[in-house]
């Protein structure tokens, strides 16, 4: 049986680790569709559906109120923060304070972030707040969504700004550190079952996996802060 899942790129490392064993032991396969949350919501609003969704917990609750997610099926998974990444082996700038972070951005030759991803939208507001938007836009390297760490590996950018699990999901990328607390954005993810799913028992088995102690360990290893 095939289980379909809608989720964001922040879950890629976790799912790549957990799903092979799940598929082997259950005989089910999982077809995953990755997109930034805002794009995923537009797809759902346009009528697209799946069996399971991993999204921001607040978004899942809204979808449950709309009748698109089974009310009561939602479970909180983990929190994650936005961080700074560099290519492995390259110098790591100081980002431990707001002034140091600002200086690191200004001194970088290029900065990568997304257009539609939550971290990219947040970072665009941060550089406005810091008064360096023009300087950063002049050397930005952007893509609609996906893993911006790929731009580091391709040699197209010096720094990457994205949620920490997304940075860690790219081989060859090293985490410099989280954004300073003053400009940090923490998101809480959750999982829920689509009301339209015709495979609710298999979908529940997937939810059970994602909320298991084994999954909690994987979430932590991949840069998330487990909640359950």
C-alpha positions, 0 to 999 in steps of 0.5 A, a space after each residue: 500500500 502506498 501512503 502519500 505525505 505532504 511536508 516541508 524540506 525541514 523534515 527531509 533528513 528525518 524521513 530519509 532516516 525513518 522511512 526505509 525501515 518503516 517500509 521494510 517492516 510494514 510492506 507499505 511505501 511512502 510517497 513524499 511531496 516536499 514544498 514550502 508550507 505556504 505553497 503546500 497550503 495553496 495546493 491544499 486550498 486548491 483541492 490537492 490532498 494526501 494521507 498524512 500532512 506534516 506542517 506547522 502545528 497551528 496550520 494543521 489545527 486550522 486545516 482540522 477546523 476546515 475539515 481537511 484534517 481529521 480533528 484530534 489526529 494532530 500530534 506535535 512533533 518538534 521545534 526548529 530554529 533558523 541557522 547559518 550554514 557554510 560549506 564544510 571546511 570553510 571559515 565559520 563567521 561569528 554569529 553569536 551576537 546580533 552585531 556579529 551576525 550583522 557583520 558576518 552578513 555584510 562581509 560575506 560575498 554572497 548569501 543564499 535564502 529562499 523566496 517562499 520558504 518560511 525561513 527566507 520570508 523571515 530573513 527578508 524581514 530581519 535584514 530590513 530590521 537590521 537596516 542592511 536589506 539593500 546590501 544583502 539584496 545586492 549579493 543574494 542568491 535565491 531560489 523559490 524553495 528547496 534546500 539552499 545548502 545546495 547552493 553552497 555545494 554548487 559554489 554559488 553562495 558563501 553563506 546559507 540561511 535556512 531552518 537548521 534541519 534543512 541545512 543539515 540535510 545537505 551533505 557537505 554543509 556545516 552549521 555555523 550556528 543559530 540566528 541570534 535570539 533577538 532575530 530568531 524564529 522558532 517553528 513547531 511542526 505537527 502531523 495529522 491525517 487528511 480527512 479524505 484519506 482512504 488509508 487511515 489505518 496505514 496513515 495512523 501507523 505512520 503517525 505512530 512512527 513519527 511520534 515514537 521514541 525512536 523518531 524522537 532520537 532521529 529528530 534530535 540528530 537532524 537538528 530538531 528539538 523534539 516536543 513529544 
